[in-house]
Structures are given as structure tokens and as C-alpha cells.
Amino acid sequence: MSYIPDDKLFSFADRVKGKVVVITGAANGIGKEAALRFAEHGAKVVIGDLDISGANKVVSEIEKSGGTAASIKCDVSNFDQQVEMFELAIKKYGSVDIVVPNAGVNEIGFFSAPQLKDGKPVKPSMKTMEINLFGVLYTAHLALHYLEVGKKEGDLKSLILIGSMASWAGIPKGEMYAGSKHAVLGVMRSLYPILDLKGIRIGCIHPFFADTAIVPIPVKLLLAGIPLTPVSRIAGAIFYAATDADPSSSGSSWLLTDDGPVFQVPKEEFKMGVYKMIDDRANAGKAADFWDVHRALNGIKGWYLFFRDIWRITGRAVVLTAGSAWLVKVAWDNRQSIEQLVHSTIASLK
């Protein structure tokens, strides 16, 4: 695990000049800081936020500094409004190059403390999941399309998700928040192989608590005396994850564990149990593996187990199907002889 010092977070700033960045929830906090940094380095920024007044103020701030930006009212839990946000970017600037699904909320409702009505539990609010997970999934789903519009070989294209340290650890009384952030990390890991083939970067940012409105005051009081993660550094991590010129860092997690530097966590590779069996079987056919006797034997064993299970699941059906097909073929090939036999048999019975 390596770390990226602050003075390196904007090392690839030249790559965003003229690019179009779509970012949700950028009316304040981390999203606002990221939008300002992208615009500062020449990107055209499109902000989607339910707080359209705050989003407009960020656009004005960018324009006063000589940058280019636009905003649109967008409830990220509304798919159609997200489509409108992406369409605005295409119509106004002609492309979408970097997407940051940043909009999020803290724990809404009381998942671990069921509310009762007439002695029966009341359905809990799922607003946290609707925004932090479904909203992110909508943005990522749309990014898969819009990042490809007009894409040319070598173009910078990135999808940077916002997780949390809660992607790695549970938070009592924050079950839905932690669940949504665990899920976001899983989404990043699952999309990586697909986007890697398309030449599109992906990453997930995992900050510790920052001094933003999303952190409830009771939590801030509880953390009194503990260093919080600087918002500017989180924005820098988003910028670096989106622009890093090294393709091998795509699919990484970027951790900001406290007020220290940004850590890059490379892609995990699970090679134990069934995962190792699948890996050995997949690699068994590679020529180089035949020189590795142990690996080759493991591969052969894996394929044996594969075909054994196929036979166990479909063997009888396969035998019956193949046997029936063979009998039909024999009958067809000898149809004239069979017809003569039938006619002679009927004649002998008369």
C-alpha cells in the first residue's frame, strides 16, 4: 500500500483541461471542493444537486474565477432527473469525461430501533439507501453510456465513486449508511473488469469523518479532539483517482484514514478456496503453466471436478438426448429398408 502526498494529488492536472466533469451533490462540502478544483484546472463542470440555489452559487464562483460550469436541479434518487443532468452535459459541452456520484446523506430513520404503531413495527425509511446506493447506481449506470459517447482511443474517461471508512467497518446506529457504503465498494470492484476493457478508469474514495454537513453534530461532539479529514484533501484524492496516468491504479480504493495522506489500496485478489480453484482451472490451458507441474495438476483436477459436476447435473439427460438423436439418425439413414420391412410384415399378416 503506497501513499500520495498532497503535493502530488494534482500531478496530472493537465489531463482535465477541456474535459467535462459531471458531479452530483456539489452544492457544498466535498462535492463543492471537488468541482472547484476540477474547474480551476480547466475542466467544464456540470453540477446536479437538489439544492439548486447552492449549486448556482458554486457555478457563479467558478465563472468568476474564469472557469466554465452549469447546474441543474437533480434528485439523485430520481432516474429521469439524472438523465436530464447527463443530457445537459452532452448538449452544452458535447461529452462526459469524468463522473463523480458524490451526493449522499447520513443515517435517516432508526433502523435498529423499530418504531411501533398499534403494537406492530412500522416500515422504516429507506431514504439513506435510496440516495447513497440507488442514486449512485443510477449515476454509474448512466455513466456506462455517456462516457462512451464520442469516446476516442486514449481519451481520459473516469468514474469515481465515493465510499467511506464505513465501506470497511460497521457503524452502530448507522446500519443503512454503512450498508450503502459497503455496497458502493462492491459496485466499484464489480465494474472494474468491465470498464478496464473499455479503457475507463474507476476508483472509490474512502474518507474518515470530515467537517461537513453530512456528519451529525452529536458525532462531531463525540469526535472532539480527534483529527478530521480535510475536505481539500478528499477533493484532491477524487482528482488524483480520476486523472492518474497509470492504468494499473484503476480499480483501487483510496483511503483517507485521518488527517494524514491519501493511501492507495491496490485491487484485492482472493485466491483461496473456490477462488483459487477457479483461477487454477482458468490458467490450466496456458502454455507456460505446463512447465509448472503443481499448477498444471491443480488445473487438471479443477477441470475433472468441473466435468464431474456437469455429468452429475446433466449426464442422464445428455445420454438420453444423444441416444435419441442417434436412433433418429439411424432410422432416417435406413428409412427405405424400414419401409420395406413394414410393408413385408403387413403383407405376411394378410
Wavefront OBJ file of the C-alpha trace (Angstrom):
o trace
v 0.000 0.000 0.000
v 1.502 3.313 -1.098
v 0.535 6.862 -0.227
v 0.111 10.003 -2.309
v 1.414 13.202 -0.664
v -0.634 16.372 -1.025
v 1.794 17.956 -3.478
v 1.245 15.032 -5.881
v -2.555 14.953 -5.889
v -2.740 17.313 -8.863
v 0.214 15.855 -10.756
v -1.953 15.070 -13.783
v -3.961 18.281 -13.805
v -3.187 18.896 -17.483
v -5.296 15.853 -18.362
v -8.560 17.528 -17.314
v -8.211 20.695 -19.347
v -11.275 20.965 -21.573
v -12.798 17.785 -20.142
v -16.392 17.613 -18.915
v -16.987 16.593 -15.301
v -20.451 15.563 -14.075
v -20.685 15.619 -10.291
v -23.702 15.198 -8.035
v -24.182 16.808 -4.644
v -21.678 19.605 -5.316
v -23.633 22.478 -3.795
v -21.473 22.199 -0.684
v -18.930 20.112 1.172
v -16.698 17.611 -0.595
v -18.581 17.871 -3.883
v -18.232 21.643 -3.987
v -14.489 21.473 -3.264
v -14.002 18.835 -5.988
v -15.996 20.881 -8.503
v -13.880 23.977 -7.760
v -10.624 22.024 -8.174
v -11.669 20.471 -11.491
v -12.775 23.869 -12.795
v -9.582 25.501 -11.548
v -7.593 23.189 -13.809
v -9.665 23.846 -16.904
v -12.480 21.296 -16.747
v -16.077 22.139 -17.625
v -18.221 21.181 -14.640
v -21.875 20.134 -14.566
v -23.392 20.050 -11.082
v -26.558 18.108 -10.262
v -27.982 18.891 -6.832
v -31.335 19.078 -5.107
v -30.085 22.331 -3.555
v -30.177 24.274 -6.818
v -29.577 27.599 -5.061
v -26.329 26.297 -3.574
v -25.358 24.703 -6.893
v -25.907 28.012 -8.717
v -23.653 29.764 -6.212
v -20.867 27.264 -6.922
v -21.335 27.838 -10.663
v -21.087 31.601 -10.110
v -17.914 31.126 -8.057
v -16.385 29.036 -10.843
v -17.343 31.544 -13.524
v -15.967 34.478 -11.516
v -12.636 32.653 -11.414
v -12.686 32.296 -15.189
v -13.972 28.707 -15.273
v -16.897 27.062 -17.029
v -19.801 25.383 -15.241
v -23.522 24.670 -15.329
v -26.019 23.358 -12.818
v -29.356 21.577 -12.798
v -31.758 20.625 -10.053
v -31.392 16.895 -9.546
v -32.762 14.460 -7.001
v -30.337 11.560 -7.478
v -32.987 9.061 -6.385
v -34.959 10.128 -9.477
v -33.590 8.361 -12.559
v -35.217 10.697 -15.074
v -33.702 13.771 -13.411
v -30.292 12.140 -13.608
v -30.809 11.529 -17.321
v -31.553 15.244 -17.707
v -28.295 16.071 -15.901
v -26.240 13.948 -18.300
v -28.146 15.260 -21.303
v -27.341 18.812 -20.182
v -23.637 17.954 -20.221
v -23.874 16.484 -23.726
v -25.969 19.326 -25.176
v -23.937 22.098 -23.559
v -20.404 20.718 -23.768
v -20.551 17.768 -26.165
v -19.224 14.958 -23.950
v -18.958 13.422 -20.497
v -15.420 12.552 -19.427
v -15.403 12.230 -15.627
v -18.355 11.226 -13.456
v -18.411 11.582 -9.672
v -21.568 10.291 -7.908
v -20.897 12.343 -4.792
v -24.398 13.076 -3.443
v -25.062 11.386 -0.127
v -26.779 11.659 3.232
v -26.185 10.301 6.714
v -28.433 7.823 8.530
v -32.095 8.774 8.100
v -34.520 6.952 10.379
v -33.983 4.373 13.096
v -33.240 1.003 11.521
v -32.002 -0.622 14.739
v -34.827 0.848 16.839
v -38.102 -0.302 15.222
v -40.963 2.151 15.627
v -44.320 0.683 16.617
v -47.882 1.543 15.743
v -50.697 -0.346 17.420
v -48.056 -2.734 18.723
v -46.701 -3.604 15.253
v -43.451 -2.453 13.587
v -43.761 0.432 11.133
v -41.931 0.262 7.808
v -38.577 2.075 8.228
v -37.437 4.907 5.997
v -35.130 3.700 3.214
v -34.121 7.232 2.213
v -30.468 6.633 3.076
v -30.328 3.648 0.724
v -32.315 5.452 -1.980
v -29.750 8.267 -2.110
v -26.472 6.615 -1.093
v -26.937 3.394 -3.056
v -29.745 3.604 -5.606
v -28.733 7.152 -6.549
v -25.119 6.053 -7.014
v -26.237 3.048 -9.063
v -28.313 5.319 -11.312
v -25.331 7.628 -11.843
v -22.947 4.742 -12.518
v -25.428 3.076 -14.876
v -25.819 6.273 -16.885
v -22.058 6.837 -16.848
v -21.591 3.492 -18.619
v -23.451 5.003 -21.559
v -22.483 8.672 -21.547
v -18.749 8.104 -21.004
v -18.776 6.191 -24.295
v -20.467 8.942 -26.307
v -17.879 10.261 -28.778
v -15.086 8.413 -26.968
v -11.801 8.117 -28.851
v -8.795 5.900 -28.203
v -6.666 7.351 -25.415
v -9.338 9.735 -24.077
v -9.419 10.284 -20.322
v -12.621 8.717 -19.013
v -13.252 8.096 -15.315
v -15.956 7.048 -12.881
v -15.010 7.843 -9.281
v -17.332 6.603 -6.536
v -17.459 7.966 -3.017
v -17.304 5.352 -0.300
v -16.304 5.881 3.307
v -14.317 4.243 6.051
v -17.785 2.772 6.660
v -17.190 0.758 3.484
v -14.764 -1.281 5.595
v -16.236 -1.103 9.104
v -19.699 -1.138 10.601
v -21.258 1.828 12.389
v -23.730 1.073 15.196
v -26.840 3.191 14.667
v -25.640 3.758 11.109
v -26.624 0.413 9.605
v -28.084 1.734 6.363
v -25.261 4.221 5.873
v -22.614 1.538 6.415
v -24.572 -0.903 4.266
v -24.774 1.582 1.402
v -21.056 2.364 1.600
v -20.113 -1.324 1.724
v -22.255 -1.750 -1.396
v -20.585 1.150 -3.220
v -17.208 -0.541 -2.755
v -18.687 -3.755 -4.161
v -20.056 -1.859 -7.153
v -16.597 -0.443 -7.879
v -14.963 -3.870 -7.648
v -17.607 -5.415 -9.912
v -17.460 -2.687 -12.556
v -13.665 -2.610 -12.742
v -13.190 -5.591 -15.115
v -15.885 -4.246 -17.441
v -14.581 -0.678 -17.533
v -10.964 -1.812 -17.778
v -11.749 -3.423 -21.136
v -13.258 -0.125 -22.277
v -10.274 1.965 -21.153
v -12.328 3.757 -18.480
v -10.831 4.410 -15.041
v -12.751 3.621 -11.881
v -11.950 4.117 -8.236
v -13.555 4.518 -4.831
v -12.653 7.198 -2.281
v -12.876 6.278 1.417
v -12.548 9.260 3.749
v -12.731 9.254 7.522
v -15.159 11.795 9.034
v -14.734 15.271 7.565
v -16.068 18.570 8.841
v -19.081 18.680 6.518
v -22.835 18.998 6.994
v -23.320 15.262 6.424
v -21.708 14.476 9.795
v -24.300 14.946 12.572
v -23.394 17.336 15.390
v -23.569 14.553 18.050
v -20.940 12.621 16.065
v -18.754 15.730 15.785
v -19.020 16.196 19.558
v -18.104 12.540 20.074
v -15.045 13.028 17.847
v -13.920 16.200 19.627
v -10.125 16.183 19.836
v -9.778 13.589 17.066
v -8.376 14.948 13.778
v -10.898 15.002 10.951
v -10.006 14.510 7.298
v -9.522 17.841 5.458
v -12.143 18.393 2.772
v -9.484 19.762 0.426
v -7.516 16.509 0.645
v -10.606 14.427 -0.107
v -11.224 16.548 -3.203
v -7.579 16.048 -4.143
v -8.000 12.276 -3.808
v -11.005 12.383 -6.134
v -8.982 14.428 -8.615
v -5.977 12.086 -8.469
v -8.062 8.896 -8.764
v -9.775 10.340 -11.844
v -6.632 11.593 -13.588
v -3.773 9.246 -12.656
v -1.983 8.312 -15.872
v -1.027 4.871 -14.558
v -3.721 2.418 -15.756
v -2.717 -0.107 -13.089
v -4.164 2.133 -10.361
v -7.646 1.888 -11.840
v -9.858 -0.247 -9.621
v -8.038 0.883 -6.483
v -9.522 2.153 -3.254
v -8.171 5.471 -1.973
v -8.205 5.717 1.821
v -8.044 8.856 3.940
v -7.936 7.299 7.381
v -7.471 10.527 9.379
v -5.779 13.874 8.721
v -2.841 12.037 7.146
v -2.066 11.344 3.460
v -4.089 9.542 0.817
v -3.358 5.805 0.731
v -3.791 3.715 -2.404
v -5.091 0.221 -1.724
v -4.442 -1.921 -4.828
v -7.078 -4.265 -6.161
v -7.550 -7.210 -3.820
v -7.118 -10.667 -5.295
v -8.855 -13.504 -3.488
v -7.001 -16.725 -4.302
v -8.252 -19.012 -1.556
v -10.758 -21.841 -1.585
v -13.023 -21.946 -4.616
v -11.484 -18.716 -5.938
v -8.115 -20.446 -6.210
v -9.748 -23.447 -7.903
v -11.379 -21.196 -10.494
v -8.114 -19.363 -11.072
v -6.132 -22.616 -11.471
v -8.681 -24.023 -13.900
v -8.768 -20.843 -15.953
v -4.983 -20.782 -16.202
v -4.543 -24.521 -16.799
v -4.560 -24.120 -20.560
v -1.798 -21.539 -20.696
v 1.352 -22.896 -22.311
v 3.592 -21.515 -19.577
v 1.661 -23.428 -16.970
v 2.695 -26.793 -18.421
v 6.171 -26.077 -17.060
v 4.614 -25.608 -13.614
v 3.709 -29.199 -12.732
v 1.915 -28.310 -9.500
v -0.232 -25.681 -11.177
v -0.922 -27.905 -14.172
v -2.060 -30.765 -11.902
v -4.306 -28.382 -9.988
v -5.742 -27.206 -13.287
v -6.420 -30.775 -14.434
v -8.040 -31.518 -11.094
v -10.198 -28.426 -11.482
v -11.375 -29.456 -14.930
v -12.068 -33.006 -13.697
v -14.279 -31.619 -10.941
v -15.973 -29.348 -13.482
v -16.884 -32.173 -15.879
v -17.808 -34.455 -12.981
v -20.388 -31.934 -11.805
v -21.631 -31.344 -15.348
v -22.178 -35.119 -15.674
v -23.868 -35.282 -12.277
v -26.223 -32.450 -13.182
v -26.956 -33.260 -16.824
v -25.407 -36.692 -17.507
v -28.621 -38.726 -17.752
v -30.347 -36.076 -19.817
v -27.339 -35.850 -22.116
v -27.222 -39.641 -22.588
v -30.958 -39.831 -23.305
v -30.787 -36.901 -25.718
v -27.720 -38.238 -27.508
v -29.191 -41.748 -27.645
v -32.483 -40.473 -29.012
v -30.687 -38.387 -31.617
v -28.607 -41.396 -32.655
v -31.686 -43.607 -33.034
v -33.453 -40.939 -35.112
v -30.388 -40.630 -37.349
v -30.138 -44.420 -37.819
v -33.831 -44.602 -38.634
v -33.541 -41.758 -41.149
v -30.473 -43.239 -42.829
v -32.237 -46.627 -43.159
v -35.727 -45.345 -43.860
v -36.088 -47.286 -47.149
v -35.143 -50.589 -45.505
v -37.540 -49.885 -42.651
v -40.354 -49.083 -45.101
v -39.746 -52.374 -46.961
v -39.711 -54.277 -43.659
v -43.005 -52.682 -42.634
v -44.639 -53.479 -45.998
v -43.440 -57.091 -45.933
v -44.636 -57.511 -42.354
v -48.117 -56.183 -43.244
v -48.254 -58.443 -46.340
v -47.412 -61.544 -44.299
v -50.239 -60.763 -41.882
v -52.892 -60.652 -44.606
l 1 2 3 4 5 6 7 8 9 10 11 12 13 14 15 16 17 18 19 20 21 22 23 24 25 26 27 28 29 30 31 32 33 34 35 36 37 38 39 40 41 42 43 44 45 46 47 48 49 50 51 52 53 54 55 56 57 58 59 60 61 62 63 64 65 66 67 68 69 70 71 72 73 74 75 76 77 78 79 80 81 82 83 84 85 86 87 88 89 90 91 92 93 94 95 96 97 98 99 100 101 102 103 104 105 106 107 108 109 110 111 112 113 114 115 116 117 118 119 120 121 122 123 124 125 126 127 128 129 130 131 132 133 134 135 136 137 138 139 140 141 142 143 144 145 146 147 148 149 150 151 152 153 154 155 156 157 158 159 160 161 162 163 164 165 166 167 168 169 170 171 172 173 174 175 176 177 178 179 180 181 182 183 184 185 186 187 188 189 190 191 192 193 194 195 196 197 198 199 200 201 202 203 204 205 206 207 208 209 210 211 212 213 214 215 216 217 218 219 220 221 222 223 224 225 226 227 228 229 230 231 232 233 234 235 236 237 238 239 240 241 242 243 244 245 246 247 248 249 250 251 252 253 254 255 256 257 258 259 260 261 262 263 264 265 266 267 268 269 270 271 272 273 274 275 276 277 278 279 280 281 282 283 284 285 286 287 288 289 290 291 292 293 294 295 296 297 298 299 300 301 302 303 304 305 306 307 308 309 310 311 312 313 314 315 316 317 318 319 320 321 322 323 324 325 326 327 328 329 330 331 332 333 334 335 336 337 338 339 340 341 342 343 344 345 346 347 348 349 350
